[in-house]
Amino acid sequence: MTTASDWVNGSQEATPESLRTLVKYLELSLDKGKSVVIMRQETGEFSVSLGDPSDDENPLKRQGTLAAGIASEILAFTRPGANLITSEGETYRFFRSFAQVGQAGAVVFAPS
């Protein structure tokens, strides 16, 4: 399994804001039993949704937006495939993959 970052000591001060933001959405995804889906918008920001991008019958549920810098750091600190983040004593395992949602590419973070 790949460690998502060198900041796995559980200290919030040492964990970058981008990974703390991802952890917040991973918590939501665990509560809802869905994946986190991030897509670039025409505005330059990134939308964050929960759901299954391959399920045409149930649309993704938008949760918020990310600034381009935060989204870029999330992508830099994670890798395609299995990942692991430890933050504030909690360990999060997830699988990062790619999907097509309509005409847009998306990055999918699925809890594992």
Backbone as a printed PyTorch tensor [residue, N CA C, xyz], in Angstrom:
tensor([[[  0.8420,  -1.1720,   0.0000],
         [  0.0000,   0.0000,   0.0000],
         [  0.8880,   1.2370,   0.0000]],

        [[  0.4990,   2.2330,  -0.7130],
         [  1.2550,   3.4720,  -0.8210],
         [  0.8440,   4.4270,   0.2830]],

        [[  1.8230,   5.0340,   0.9430],
         [  1.5220,   6.0810,   1.9050],
         [  1.3090,   7.3670,   1.1380]],

        [[  0.2180,   8.0500,   1.3960],
         [ -0.1430,   9.2290,   0.6200],
         [  0.8070,  10.3900,   0.8600]],

        [[  1.4610,  10.4170,   2.0000],
         [  2.3600,  11.5330,   2.2620],
         [  3.3670,  11.1560,   3.3180]],

        [[  4.3010,  12.0590,   3.5410],
         [  5.2480,  11.8860,   4.6300],
         [  4.6740,  12.3960,   5.9420]],

        [[  3.4580,  12.9290,   5.9240],
         [  2.8420,  13.5120,   7.1050],
         [  1.8890,  12.5190,   7.7440]],

        [[  2.4160,  11.4120,   8.2380],
         [  1.5670,  10.3810,   8.8190],
         [  1.7830,  10.2660,  10.3240]],

        [[  2.2470,  11.3210,  10.9520],
         [  2.5120,  11.2610,  12.3860],
         [  1.3050,  11.6260,  13.2280]],

        [[  0.1930,  11.9880,  12.6040],
         [ -1.0210,  12.2840,  13.3400],
         [ -1.1240,  13.7210,  13.8280]],

        [[ -0.1360,  14.5320,  13.5960],
         [ -0.1700,  15.9220,  14.0350],
         [ -0.8800,  16.7750,  12.9960]],

        [[ -1.9610,  17.4500,  13.4070],
         [ -2.7130,  18.2760,  12.4620],
         [ -1.8460,  19.4010,  11.9180]],

        [[ -0.9470,  19.9530,  12.7600],
         [ -0.0990,  21.0380,  12.3040],
         [  0.8520,  20.5660,  11.2060]],

        [[  1.2680,  19.3140,  11.2520],
         [  2.2110,  18.7990,  10.2670],
         [  1.5120,  18.3060,   9.0020]],

        [[  0.2200,  18.0300,   9.0760],
         [ -0.5140,  17.5360,   7.9180],
         [ -0.9420,  18.7240,   7.0650]],

        [[ -0.5950,  18.7180,   5.7810],
         [ -0.9740,  19.8390,   4.9100],
         [ -2.4960,  20.0320,   4.8660]],

        [[ -2.9070,  21.2670,   4.6710],
         [ -4.3310,  21.5960,   4.5800],
         [ -5.0240,  20.7550,   3.5130]],

        [[ -4.3390,  20.5130,   2.4030],
         [ -4.9490,  19.7490,   1.3150],
         [ -5.3240,  18.3420,   1.7720]],

        [[ -4.4490,  17.6830,   2.5350],
         [ -4.7650,  16.3330,   2.9950],
         [ -5.8230,  16.3540,   4.0940]],

        [[ -5.8320,  17.3830,   4.9350],
         [ -6.9030,  17.5060,   5.9330],
         [ -8.2500,  17.6950,   5.2330]],

        [[ -8.2510,  18.4320,   4.1240],
         [ -9.4760,  18.6230,   3.3400],
         [ -9.9310,  17.2970,   2.7440]],

        [[ -8.9940,  16.5350,   2.1740],
         [ -9.3430,  15.2280,   1.6190],
         [ -9.9060,  14.3230,   2.7080]],

        [[ -9.2950,  14.3220,   3.8880],
         [ -9.7710,  13.4930,   5.0000],
         [-11.2140,  13.8510,   5.3520]],

        [[-11.5390,  15.1440,   5.3490],
         [-12.9150,  15.5770,   5.6440],
         [-13.8980,  14.9320,   4.6610]],

        [[-13.5470,  14.9250,   3.3760],
         [-14.4340,  14.3280,   2.3750],
         [-14.4270,  12.8040,   2.4500]],

        [[-13.2930,  12.2030,   2.8210],
         [-13.2570,  10.7510,   3.0050],
         [-14.1700,  10.3360,   4.1600]],

        [[-14.2100,  11.1410,   5.2280],
         [-15.1300,  10.8660,   6.3450],
         [-16.5780,  10.8670,   5.8510]],

        [[-16.9350,  11.8680,   5.0450],
         [-18.2880,  11.9200,   4.4750],
         [-18.5660,  10.6940,   3.6130]],

        [[-17.5740,  10.3000,   2.8170],
         [-17.7740,   9.1560,   1.9260],
         [-17.9760,   7.8730,   2.7260]],

        [[-17.2740,   7.7380,   3.8390],
         [-17.4690,   6.5630,   4.6920],
         [-18.8650,   6.5700,   5.3030]],

        [[-19.3280,   7.7390,   5.7410],
         [-20.6710,   7.8510,   6.3270],
         [-21.7580,   7.4970,   5.3190]],

        [[-21.5710,   7.8860,   4.0650],
         [-22.5880,   7.6920,   3.0270],
         [-22.3910,   6.4200,   2.2100]],

        [[-21.2290,   5.7570,   2.3580],
         [-20.9550,   4.5650,   1.5620],
         [-20.7330,   4.8780,   0.0980]],

        [[-20.1730,   6.0480,  -0.1810],
         [-19.9490,   6.5040,  -1.5570],
         [-18.4900,   6.8860,  -1.7500]],

        [[-18.1220,   7.1520,  -2.9870],
         [-16.7810,   7.6260,  -3.3140],
         [-16.7610,   9.1470,  -3.3780]],

        [[-15.5690,   9.7200,  -3.1940],
         [-15.3470,  11.1510,  -3.3890],
         [-14.9340,  11.3390,  -4.8440]],

        [[-15.5920,  12.2490,  -5.5550],
         [-15.3150,  12.4880,  -6.9720],
         [-14.9400,  13.9600,  -7.1370]],

        [[-13.7520,  14.2100,  -7.6890],
         [-13.2720,  15.5780,  -7.8900],
         [-13.1540,  15.8400,  -9.3850]],

        [[-13.7640,  16.9690,  -9.8360],
         [-13.7410,  17.3350, -11.2570],
         [-13.4240,  18.8140, -11.4120]],

        [[-12.6110,  19.1350, -12.4200],
         [-12.2920,  20.5360, -12.7170],
         [-13.5060,  21.2000, -13.3560]],

        [[-13.7910,  22.4290, -12.9180],
         [-14.8860,  23.2240, -13.4640],
         [-14.3270,  24.2860, -14.4070]],

        [[-15.1830,  24.8630, -15.2140],
         [-14.7600,  25.9060, -16.1530],
         [-14.2000,  27.1270, -15.4370]],

        [[-14.5860,  27.3290, -14.1840],
         [-14.1250,  28.4810, -13.4060],
         [-12.6860,  28.3240, -12.9300]],

        [[-12.1270,  27.1240, -13.0800],
         [-10.7850,  26.8510, -12.5820],
         [-10.7950,  26.1750, -11.2240]],

        [[-11.9360,  26.2250, -10.5370],
         [-12.0810,  25.5060,  -9.2800],
         [-12.4050,  24.0430,  -9.5830]],

        [[-12.4430,  23.2410,  -8.5330],
         [-12.7730,  21.8310,  -8.6640],
         [-14.0130,  21.5400,  -7.8300]],

        [[-14.9620,  20.8160,  -8.4020],
         [-16.1390,  20.4110,  -7.6340],
         [-15.8220,  19.1120,  -6.9050]],

        [[-16.4180,  18.9640,  -5.7300],
         [-16.2850,  17.7380,  -4.9480],
         [-17.6820,  17.1720,  -4.7820]],

        [[-17.8470,  15.9150,  -5.1930],
         [-19.1460,  15.2570,  -5.1010],
         [-18.9750,  13.8970,  -4.4580]],

        [[-20.0810,  13.3350,  -3.9890],
         [-20.1060,  11.9660,  -3.4910],
         [-20.9930,  11.1480,  -4.4060]],

        [[-20.6010,   9.9040,  -4.6290],
         [-21.4100,   9.0140,  -5.4400],
         [-20.5620,   8.0420,  -6.2170]],

        [[-21.2080,   7.4010,  -7.1620],
         [-20.5600,   6.4320,  -8.0460],
         [-20.6340,   6.9860,  -9.4610]],

        [[-19.4900,   7.4030, -10.0310],
         [-19.5300,   8.0100, -11.3620],
         [-20.0170,   7.0670, -12.4630]],

        [[-20.0140,   5.7660, -12.2110],
         [-20.4790,   4.8230, -13.2300],
         [-21.9800,   4.5480, -13.1260]],

        [[-22.6420,   5.1010, -12.1120],
         [-24.0730,   4.8800, -11.8970],
         [-24.8700,   6.0230, -12.5220]],

        [[-25.3530,   5.8080, -13.7480],
         [-26.1070,   6.8390, -14.4640],
         [-27.4760,   7.1200, -13.8440]],

        [[-28.0010,   6.1750, -13.0830],
         [-29.3390,   6.3190, -12.5030],
         [-29.3500,   7.2220, -11.2660]],

        [[-28.2160,   7.3220, -10.5810],
         [-28.1220,   8.1290,  -9.3620],
         [-27.0470,   9.1850,  -9.5480]],

        [[-27.4410,  10.4310,  -9.7670],
         [-26.4490,  11.4810, -10.0140],
         [-25.5570,  11.7200,  -8.7970]],

        [[-24.3620,  12.2200,  -9.0760],
         [-23.4370,  12.5780,  -8.0100],
         [-24.0440,  13.6980,  -7.1700]],

        [[-23.7770,  13.6800,  -5.8760],
         [-24.2800,  14.7120,  -4.9610],
         [-23.1410,  15.6720,  -4.6340]],

        [[-23.2750,  16.8880,  -5.1210],
         [-22.2280,  17.8950,  -4.9350],
         [-22.0990,  18.2750,  -3.4600]],

        [[-20.8380,  18.3260,  -2.9880],
         [-20.5550,  18.6350,  -1.5910],
         [-19.8630,  19.9740,  -1.3990]],

        [[-19.2090,  20.4740,  -2.4530],
         [-18.4950,  21.7330,  -2.3200],
         [-17.5130,  21.9280,  -3.4540]],

        [[-16.6200,  22.8930,  -3.2610],
         [-15.5900,  23.1740,  -4.2600],
         [-14.2310,  23.2710,  -3.5790]],

        [[-13.2060,  23.0720,  -4.3770],
         [-11.8210,  23.2110,  -3.9300],
         [-11.1240,  24.2300,  -4.8100]],

        [[-10.2620,  25.0220,  -4.2100],
         [ -9.3940,  25.8960,  -4.9940],
         [ -8.4230,  25.0240,  -5.7800]],

        [[ -7.9780,  25.5230,  -6.9150],
         [ -7.0780,  24.7500,  -7.7770],
         [ -5.8170,  24.3150,  -7.0390]],

        [[ -5.2680,  25.1740,  -6.1880],
         [ -4.0520,  24.8290,  -5.4540],
         [ -4.2440,  23.6590,  -4.5070]],

        [[ -5.3850,  23.6280,  -3.8090],
         [ -5.6880,  22.5230,  -2.8900],
         [ -5.8580,  21.2310,  -3.6780]],

        [[ -6.6150,  21.2800,  -4.7680],
         [ -6.8270,  20.0850,  -5.5920],
         [ -5.5050,  19.5760,  -6.1570]],

        [[ -4.6480,  20.4730,  -6.5990],
         [ -3.3440,  20.0720,  -7.1440],
         [ -2.4930,  19.3850,  -6.0850]],

        [[ -2.5240,  19.9050,  -4.8570],
         [ -1.7580,  19.2660,  -3.7800],
         [ -2.3100,  17.8870,  -3.4470]],

        [[ -3.6330,  17.7400,  -3.4340],
         [ -4.2250,  16.4260,  -3.1760],
         [ -3.7150,  15.4290,  -4.2070]],

        [[ -3.6970,  15.8380,  -5.4650],
         [ -3.2090,  14.9440,  -6.5200],
         [ -1.7150,  14.6770,  -6.3770]],

        [[ -0.9520,  15.6720,  -5.9270],
         [  0.4930,  15.4890,  -5.7610],
         [  0.8150,  14.5500,  -4.5960]],

        [[  0.0160,  14.6070,  -3.5230],
         [  0.2880,  13.8090,  -2.3330],
         [ -0.3110,  12.4090,  -2.3860]],

        [[ -1.1400,  12.1240,  -3.3860],
         [ -1.7320,  10.7920,  -3.5360],
         [ -1.3000,  10.2080,  -4.8690]],

        [[ -1.4930,   8.9220,  -5.0130],
         [ -1.0950,   8.2150,  -6.2330],
         [ -2.2620,   7.3630,  -6.7260]],

        [[ -2.3020,   7.0900,  -8.0280],
         [ -3.3010,   6.1300,  -8.5090],
         [ -3.0910,   4.7920,  -7.7980]],

        [[ -4.1770,   4.1480,  -7.4430],
         [ -4.0890,   2.8840,  -6.7260],
         [ -4.3120,   3.0850,  -5.2360]],

        [[ -3.8090,   2.1390,  -4.4440],
         [ -4.0210,   2.1510,  -2.9980],
         [ -3.2100,   3.2500,  -2.3230]],

        [[ -3.8310,   3.9220,  -1.3590],
         [ -3.2080,   5.0010,  -0.5990],
         [ -3.5660,   4.8600,   0.8720]],

        [[ -2.7680,   5.5210,   1.7140],
         [ -2.9640,   5.5140,   3.1580],
         [ -2.6160,   6.8940,   3.7000]],

        [[ -3.4990,   7.4640,   4.5070],
         [ -3.2290,   8.7260,   5.1990],
         [ -3.5380,   8.4960,   6.6740]],

        [[ -2.6570,   8.9540,   7.5490],
         [ -2.9420,   8.9800,   8.9740],
         [ -2.9760,  10.4350,   9.4050]],

        [[ -4.0840,  10.8370,  10.0010],
         [ -4.2580,  12.2120,  10.4560],
         [ -4.9950,  12.1930,  11.7820]],

        [[ -4.4640,  12.9060,  12.7680],
         [ -5.0680,  12.9750,  14.0970],
         [ -5.3420,  11.5930,  14.6690]],

        [[ -4.4340,  10.6580,  14.4600],
         [ -4.5590,   9.3230,  15.0170],
         [ -5.4790,   8.3940,  14.2550]],

        [[ -6.1270,   8.8690,  13.2160],
         [ -7.0210,   8.0440,  12.3960],
         [ -6.3230,   7.6900,  11.0910]],

        [[ -6.4990,   6.4490,  10.6580],
         [ -5.9140,   5.9970,   9.4020],
         [ -7.0170,   5.8480,   8.3610]],

        [[ -6.7660,   6.3860,   7.1880],
         [ -7.7210,   6.3400,   6.0800],
         [ -7.0740,   5.6000,   4.9230]],

        [[ -7.7250,   4.5340,   4.4840],
         [ -7.2690,   3.7760,   3.3260],
         [ -8.2520,   4.0390,   2.1950]],

        [[ -7.7110,   4.3030,   1.0240],
         [ -8.5740,   4.5830,  -0.1150],
         [ -7.8510,   4.2300,  -1.4000]],

        [[ -8.6300,   4.0940,  -2.4460],
         [ -8.1160,   3.7540,  -3.7680],
         [ -8.4050,   4.9240,  -4.6920]],

        [[ -7.3520,   5.4640,  -5.3200],
         [ -7.5290,   6.5850,  -6.2510],
         [ -7.5630,   6.0500,  -7.6730]],

        [[ -8.5910,   6.4480,  -8.4260],
         [ -8.7240,   6.0290,  -9.8190],
         [ -9.2630,   7.1980, -10.6360]],

        [[ -9.4770,   6.9430, -11.9010],
         [ -9.9660,   7.9670, -12.8160],
         [-11.2620,   7.4890, -13.4440]],

        [[-12.1310,   8.4380, -13.7990],
         [-13.4150,   8.1050, -14.4220],
         [-13.8100,   9.2240, -15.3690]],

        [[-14.7560,   8.9210, -16.2300],
         [-15.3560,   9.9090, -17.1270],
         [-16.7580,  10.1940, -16.6090]],

        [[-17.0570,  11.4610, -16.3660],
         [-18.3920,  11.8730, -15.9260],
         [-18.9030,  12.8540, -16.9670]],

        [[-19.8420,  12.4040, -17.7850],
         [-20.2910,  13.2320, -18.9040],
         [-19.1180,  13.4700, -19.8350]],

        [[-18.7970,  14.7230, -20.0730],
         [-17.6640,  15.0780, -20.9340],
         [-16.3980,  15.3720, -20.1360]],

        [[-16.4700,  15.2550, -18.8230],
         [-15.3440,  15.6470, -17.9660],
         [-14.6230,  14.4420, -17.3790]],

        [[-13.3240,  14.5930, -17.2270],
         [-12.5430,  13.6010, -16.5020],
         [-12.7000,  13.8450, -15.0080]],

        [[-12.6060,  12.7950, -14.2260],
         [-12.7640,  12.9100, -12.7770],
         [-11.7400,  12.0350, -12.0770]],

        [[-11.3450,  12.4600, -10.8900],
         [-10.4990,  11.6560, -10.0160],
         [-11.4070,  11.1280,  -8.9160]],

        [[-11.3340,   9.8160,  -8.6800],
         [-12.2260,   9.1570,  -7.7340],
         [-11.4020,   8.6050,  -6.5770]],

        [[-11.8470,   8.9010,  -5.3580],
         [-11.2230,   8.3860,  -4.1450],
         [-12.2460,   7.4770,  -3.4720]],

        [[-12.0270,   6.1620,  -3.5370],
         [-12.9710,   5.1980,  -2.9780],
         [-12.3970,   4.6150,  -1.6910]],

        [[-13.1450,   4.6770,  -0.5820],
         [-12.6650,   4.0650,   0.6570],
         [-12.3890,   2.5820,   0.4340]],

        [[-11.3450,   2.0850,   1.0770],
         [-11.0410,   0.6460,   0.9420],
         [-10.7460,   0.0380,   2.2950]]])
